[in-house]
């Protein structure tokens, strides 16, 4: 009876959200129609004049600010940037999130709007952590619409230690049966499904104990069940408890039809893995809009069915530089001055101290919607490579190589070092390959511990790489030893005349490293990895 009551309330919440989405869509279109007027007002408000210089630095954080209100970036320029997030600023970011989903529910016809978000459970200094933090127990209606918020309920915290986060997530999903899944980075969602499949016995342990020995479970679990239960949850839990092998999501969250995640940059390995668990024939993938720790960059527009991403985030003044252009004021362009198919760096100003801040994010103009460019994130300006947000730079790779040479005297100046991203999974994960290129036939030998040491050095110079390795999003570095001739043989064919003389041993070479003829043929059928790096 309680489950039916909960579902009735979920249905009512969905009606309210879709109705609110209709109003939000009207306001969104008005904002898009009058974007030039709003852009001019923001320039005056932020004191932006034609001579205002561009910068890559964010304002310093006041030391008196509560550390719990500070979000840190990934630190691609040597160290993480710190940004203060007041309650008002967090509320503004949350509202863009809510506004986008209300409009998506309305425009895409999403019926079951209850949503599960894959995010950090414990504070980790990220913006996602700040946005998902809870002050006390979430409200009953909030957990009906957003059952993931139960993870922040203090009485359930011991379950994370006893059973593991994946087991608690499986229990919440099976009991609440949400209609939408969300993950900022698809690797988080992909790793969850892969972990549940590979370690079904451990991940289903909480459900088994709830079904087989309910009297021995903490009473708080029963209270949590009443708050988020959905019709048929007992049968779903029983199927999980009785199965000795992995059950697909259709068995434990049958109402789920839509999942939302970031698809920009180079995330193909994780998106491909997700499609194995969430096939396109049954589930719809909706791309997430672009945002960084510093600012919201675009917001979605659903009027054409296929989402477009427009540079009209509330309170953000966007300008653009052609990719590779010098960062000087007279090269800046307004949104309506861009060209379809061209690539631009986003420059933003906002009420939180950013004045013509160069984000380093490059976008390709896909099309125009109401005189506004549809911006698709392409890559970071000057970035070597990033599989899943680690943003490994040339400078960081050089630092690691220098330390590596000091640790291994057998590495001489005759040995060139480079690093390739690899799509050939090891244990199901993308990874980097450290390549020692030796002249002639002078193979340096196995060099035991070289790859492991390089992996440690990358963790030291790049905090995001360390986090992705610890969370299982990236595999360990693998070592390749190859002569110059062998390296040429492994390069993609058809790269043009003079490839041998033009090839440079970059600190981080942005091409996929594959080791077989078949892999090279497959690689040549893909868009250039250099363009996507």
Secondary structure, 3 states (H helix, E strand, C coil): CHHHHHHHHHHHHHHHHHHHHHHHHHHHHHHHHCHHHHHHHHHHHHCCCCCCCCECCCCCCCCCCCHHHEEECCCCCCCCCEEECCHHHHHHHHHHHHHHHHHHHHHCCCCCCCEEEECCCCCCCCHHHHHHCCCCCCCHHHHHHCHHHHHHCHHHHHHHHHHCHHHHHHHHHHHHCCCEEEEEEHHHHHHHHHHHHHCHHHHCHHHHHHHHCHHHCCHHHHHHHHHHCCCCHHHHHHHHHHCCCCCCHHHHCCCCCEEEEECCCCCHHHHHHHHHHCCCCCCEEEECCCECCCCECCEEECCCCCCEEECCCCCEEEEEEECCCCCCHHHCECHHHCCCCCEEEEEEEECCCCCCEEEEEEEEEEEEECCEEEEEEEEECCCCECCCCCCECHHHHHHHHHHHHHHCCCCCCCCEEEEEEEEEEECCEEEEEEEEEECCCCCCCCCCCHHHHHHHHHHHHCHHHHHHHHHCCCCCCEEEEEEHHHHHHHCCCCCCCCHHHHCCCCCCEEEECCCCHHHHHHHHCCCCHHHHC
